[in-house]
Amino acid sequence: MHDRPETLGELKASGYSPESVKDEMRRNLIHKLKTKDQLFPGIIGYDETVIPQITNALLSKHDVLFLGLRGQGKTRMLRMLTAFLDDAIPIVAGSEINDDPLCPLSRFARDRVAIEGDRCPVDWVGRSERYHEKLATPDVTIADLIGEVDLIKHAEGRHLSSEDVMHFGLIPRSHRGIFCMNELPDLSPKIQVGLFNVLEERDIQIRGFTVRLPLDLCLVFSANPEDYTNRGRIVTPLKDRIGSVISTHYPATRKLGVAITRDNAWTDRDASVAVFVPTFIQSILEETSRLARTSPHINQASGVSVRMSIANLENAVSNAERRGLLLGESHVAVGIHDLAHIAPSARGKMELAMSDEPGEEDRLVGRLLAEAIKNVFDECFKPKQFRSLIEHFESSEAIVIGDGSQTSETHAKLASLPGIGPSLESLTSGIEPQLPEAPFLPALEISVAGFILDALHHHNRLNRRATDSGKAYGL
């Protein structure tokens, strides 16, 4: 910014002219659309639904409300709106509310421009400094958002009738920028009423001062549906003043959900144990979340966050990593037995519809996981393909797959299983489109075998029992 104008005179000579923040955002959005730039990089699954809604709202110069269940990326997209702001804008040096040097609002800026004229110093504010966010809580006051008389300034000798005694709240300090209020329904109704003038008349008034500040703002909000946020609701006149309500949603397909989880979960660990995550494991975890979003045992008004899939995958990877550390193995793959450890990461991410007995949440996770394993298995195989395997267990002992089994020992036992051992390579390629490096292959084959055996158990073809070393499958 060293080559930018540093005084009001230099700014005038540069040809600068004031522009409202919504015109600025509209101009930058139009440029991105013309150049085919990605509007919200990293946001998956919203290209045909949510992003067109946001685009139309910004082109219309609307204030917006993002309405959707938890874990749908509302706050993340709101913070990405700064990409539609200019790199930097000029302000009167020392201004608390980002006064435009050619159109100052505050008493401080007006006086400084009047006294110093073209010698008035100019500062430049970057786009990240023009975004302010506040989480709505019941204790938020009008003074926090709009402002209040500053008694310290009054004690210093300034008169109560002077504008200089005012302390500006978050909204005036967001002048010429974006102000975001998260979880709007949690804001008390009387405070929501205080936003009426900001949204419609675009001005504020503090403590009866006759001066009004015509603010230049883009106001954005986030909220869960009102039928879920029992703590409060958005008052109707306030919602009426919001230009566009953007409706968000969960991933439309399992494939999109897997892609979102893969992008956000911490699976690339910097540790002595390398962990491979098979694609079918990711599909099972995402299917578990999708089943939860339709389960009658879960309050669907609350929703099941995408964060559940992310946390579950991270816990499954952590258990595989833990197993590798305990057994002294350098290459492991996440298996079905690792999914038995996702209960802690699923707790609290589902609101049970009726029963709230101890352990009920964990039991529900187990049932959803079993159904997810069946669904993913049925897309790849049919139980009758493994008739010879089932018959094998009639005269043979059960096979154990779990945390206490060494990869080499378990892999050797798989070779004797008809229907799995001889054709394990083809089965692996059938459900794992991208095979890993060679050191991972034995662990992957065990993971696939565990998946097949567990699915046959859920299809009532095999028995399963818990042992010290893991899960034993047989008849």
N, C-alpha and C positions, 0 to 999 in steps of 0.2 A: 504493500500500500504506500510505499515511499514516493511513488510518482503521482499520487493523487493530490488534488488541491488541498492546501492546508489552511486557507483563509477563505472568508466569504467572498472576497473580491476575486480570488483565483477560481472559486467554484462558479461564480457568475460568468467569468470569461471562458470557462470550459464548455458552456452551452447547457449545463445541467438544468433540468426543469422538474418540479415536484410531480410525483406519480403515486396514486393510492396503492396500498399493498395488494388489493384484489386485482387491480389492473396489472400490476407487476407480475403476480402469480399467473394471471391469464396469459400475459405475453410470453412468459417462459414456458408455460404448458403448450402453447401453440407451436413454439419453436421445437420442443421435444417431439410433438406429434408429427411435424413436418420432416424432422430428421430421423424419425423412427427410433428415437431413444427409448430405452426401457423406463417406464414411469416409476415403477416400484420394484427395483431389483431385489430378488430374494423372496418375493411374495409369490407363492405357488397356488394355482387353482382358482384364482380370482379374475383371470384375464377376460372371461366372457360374462362375468356377473358383477362383481363389486367394483372393479377398476373403471368400467364404463360409467357407473353411477357417480364415482368421484370425479371423473373427467368432466361430465356434464355439469356437476355442481360448481366446479372451479371455473368452467367456461361461462356459467351463469352468474359468477361472482356471489355465490351463496355462502352463508355460514352453514356448517354441516354438523349433523349428529350421527355418530357411528353407533348403530343399535344392533346388538347381537349377544349371544351367549358367551360365557367365559372361554378363554383360550382360542379366540378366532382372529387374533392379530390386530385388534382395533388400535391399541396404543402404539404398536410398532408402526402401523401405517400413518397414524397421526403425526408421529415424530418425523416421518419421512417427507412430510409436506414442506419442510424447509428446503427441499431440493428445488422447489418452484420459486424460491426467493433469489434475488440478485446476490452476487458474491459479497457485496458491501454497499452500504448507503451512508451518505454524509449526515452528521448531526452537529448541533451546536455543542462545542466542547464543554463538558461538565453537566450537560442536561441529564436529568433523571428520567425523562420520558422520551428520549430519542427525538427531540425537536428538530424538524426540518429547518435548516438555516434560512431558506427562502419563505418559510411559512411557519414561524415559531408559535407554539401554543402556550407554554408555561410562562409565568411572570418572569422567572429567572432568564429564560432564553430571550424573551422580548426585550427585557432591559439590557441584556448584554449586546444584542444586535443593535439596539438604538444607541448605545453609548460607544461601542467600538466600530460600528459600521463595517466597511469592507475589511478592516483589520481583525474582525472577530474570528478566532481560531475555529477550525472545523476538525472533528474527529470522524473516523469511519468505523462502522459497526458491521461485523460479519453476520452471515445468515444464522449461525447457531445461537448467537446472542439475541436474536429477534424472536425466539421461541420460548414461551414460558408455559409451564404446566403446573396445575394444582389438583391434588386429589381431594374430591369433595368429601368432607366429614361433617358430622353434625355440629362441631365446634367452630366451623369457618364463620367469620363475621363479615359484615359489610366493610369494616375497616381493613380487613385483609385483602379484599378484592378491589374496592373502590378507593378508600383512603380515609383519613381522619385528621383532625387537628393535632399537630405535634406540640405537646405541652413543653417539651424541652426547648423547641424553637421559641415558644412564647416566653419561657423563663429567661431566654437570652436577650429579651427586650423587644421582640417583634410583636406588633399589635395583632389582636385576634381578628381584626377586620382585614388584615393583609393576606394576600395569597401566599406570601412567603412562609406562612405558618402552617401550611398544609403538608401532610405526609401522604404521598401517593401510594396506592395499593398496587397489586399485581397487574390489574387490567390497564390502568394508565401507563404503567412501566412497560407494557407490551405495545404501546403506541407505535404504529408503522411496522407491526409484526403480527405474529400468530399467538393467540392465547388459547390454551387447551384446558378444559375442565373435565377431569376423569371421574367416572361414576356419578354423573349428574343427579340421578334420583336421590342419592344420599345427602344432597344439599337441602337444608331446611327450606320449606316453601317461602318463608319471608325473605330469605336471601335470594332465592330464585326470582322473586318479584323485583329485587334490586337490579337484576340483569335486563329488565324490560327495555329501559331507555338505551342501554348499550347496544342491544340487538336491533332496535328499530330506528331510534332517533340518532344513534351513534354518538351520544354524549354522556357525560357524567356530571353530577353535582355533589359536592362534599359539604356536609354539615351546614346547609343553608347559605353557602356563599353564592352570591348572585352570578358569579362567573361560571360559565359552562364550558367544558372542554370538548370540542367536536373531535373525538378520537377516530383514528384511521386504523381499523383492526380487521383481522380475519378470526372469527370466533369458531372454535371447533369443540365438540363434546363427545364423550363416549358414555354408553349406558347399557345395562342389561335390560331385557324386556321387563316391563313394569310388573307383570304377574309373578316375577321371580324376586325382585327387590322389594321385599315386604317392609323394609325399613323406610321406604319413601316412594315418591312418584314424581314424574315431571309434571309441573302444573301446566294445564292446557294452554293458557296464553303464552307461556314461554315456548312451548313446542310449536305454537302457531307462528312465532317470530323466527324460527330456525328455517332457513331456506330449503335445505334438502336433508332427508333422513336416509342414511346409507345403511342398507341391510346386509349384514355379513352372515357367513354360514360356515359349517364344517366342511372338510374335503368331500367333494361329490363322489369320488371313487376311492377304492382302496389303494390304487396305484398312486394317486395324488397324495393320499395320507402317508404312504411309505416314503415318498419323495420329501415331504415336509419333515417327517421324523428324521430321515437320514441327514438332512441339511442342518437340523438343530440339535440333534443328540451328540453328546461327547463320547465318541466311540474310538477315535484315533488316540490311543493312550501312549504316553511316553513312559513305558515301563519295560521290564525285562521279559515280560510275557506278551507275545504278539497274539491278538485275538481276531479271528475272522468271523464276520456276522453273515450267515447265509441269507439269501433273499427270502426263502420261505419262512425263516424265523421272523423277519421284519413284517412279512405278510400276516403271520399269525397274530403278532402283537397289535397290528393295526386293525385286523378283523375283530379282536377282542374289544377294542374301543368302539368300533362300529356297532357291534352287537349290544354293547352297553347303552348306546344312544337310542336303541329301540326296545330295550328291556322294560317290561312293565314293573319290575321291581325297583327301578331307578326313577327318581323325579326328573322327568325330561324338561321341565321348566327351568331346572338348574343347569342342565347340560353336562356333557362329559368332555372336559378340555382336551385339546391336542397335547397338552402337557403330560397327560397320562401316558400316551404312547411314547413320548420322549423319555420320561422318567423310567418307564418299564424297560425300554431298550437299554438304557444306561445301567440299570440294575442287573439285567441279564448279562451284559458284557462284563460287569464287575464280578459277578459270580464265576464266570468262565475264567476271568483273570485270577481270581482267588484260587480256583482249582488248579490252575497252572502253577501258581506260586507254591501251593502246598505239595503238589506232586513232583515239583522240579521239572516241569515241561516248558519249553520255550514257545511252542506253537499250539494253540488251542482254537476250537470253534465253538460258538454258542450252540447249545443243544436244547432239546425239549426239557431235559431235567433242570436246566438253568432257569427256565420260565417258572418253575415252582417257587422261585425267590422274588417274584414281582409283587407280591402282596403288599410289602411296605411302601412301595412307590405308587401303588394304586389306592391305598387308603387315603381318605379325605378328598379324593378327586371325583367321587360319586356320592350323590345324596340319595340315600335309600328312601323309597316311597312310603313304606309302612314300617317294617320291622327295624328296630335299632338295637337288637340284642348283641351282646359281645360276641365277636367272631363271625357275625352274619355277613359283614362286608367281605371278609376273606373267603368265606364259602361261596359267595356270589361270584367273586373273581375267579375262583376255581371252576365253577360251572361255565362261565363265559369263555374261559380259556379252553376248556374241553370242547365246547361247541365250535370255537374258532379253529382248533386243530382239525376237527372233522371237516369243516367247510373247505379249508385249504387243501386237505388231502383229497377230497372228492373231486376237486378240479383237476387233479393230476392222475389219480388212480381209482381203481375199484377194489373193494375188499376181496373179491373172488380171484383177483390176480395173484393173491398170496395164499391160495389154498394149500399148496405144498408146504409153505412155511408153517401154517397152522397145524397141519398134520404132523409135522416134524416134532412139535412140542408134546404130542401125545406120548411119545416114547423117549423124550429127552428132557434134561433138566432146564430150568429157566435160565435166561441170560440176564445179567445185571448191567445196567448202564447208569452211571451217576458220578457224583463228586469223588467217591473213593476208589474209582477204577482207573488204572493206568491206561493210557491210549493204546499202547502196544499190546497189552493183554486183551483188552476189549476188541481191538481190531482183529486179532488172531481168532477170537471166538466167532466173529461174524462170518469168517470164511466157510464155516461149517453149516451155516443156515441156508437151506434151499430157498430160492426165490429172492434172497438178498445178497449172499456172498458172491456167487458167480456173476450176477448181473448188477452188482452194486455200482459199477462205473456208468452203465447206461441209466440206472435210476438216478444217480447223482446229476448227470447232465440233463435229465428230464425235468428236474425241479430247481436246479441251480444253473441259470444261463451263463454265469460268468464264474468259471472255476478258478480257485485261488492258486497261488504258487505251490510247488510240490510239497514243501514241509507241512502245509495245512491239510493235504488230501486225506491222510488217515483220520484226522479229527473230523473233517467234513463228512466222511463216509459213516462215522459213528453217529454224527448228528442226524444224517438222513435215516439211518437205521432206527434210531430212537424215535424219530418222527413217525415212521411207518408203524413201528410196534405200538406206539402210544395211540395212533389213530385206530389201529385194529382193536385195541382195548376199548376205545370209546364206541366202536362199532359192535361191541360185545362179541368179538372173535377171540380175544385173548384176555387172560387175567393179569392183574398188576398188583404187586404188593411192595411195600416199603421195606428196605433192608438198611443195614449200617452203611453199605457201600453205594446205595442208590436205589433205583427202582428195578425190581425183578419182573420180567415178562415171561409168561408161560401159560400152561393150562392147569 
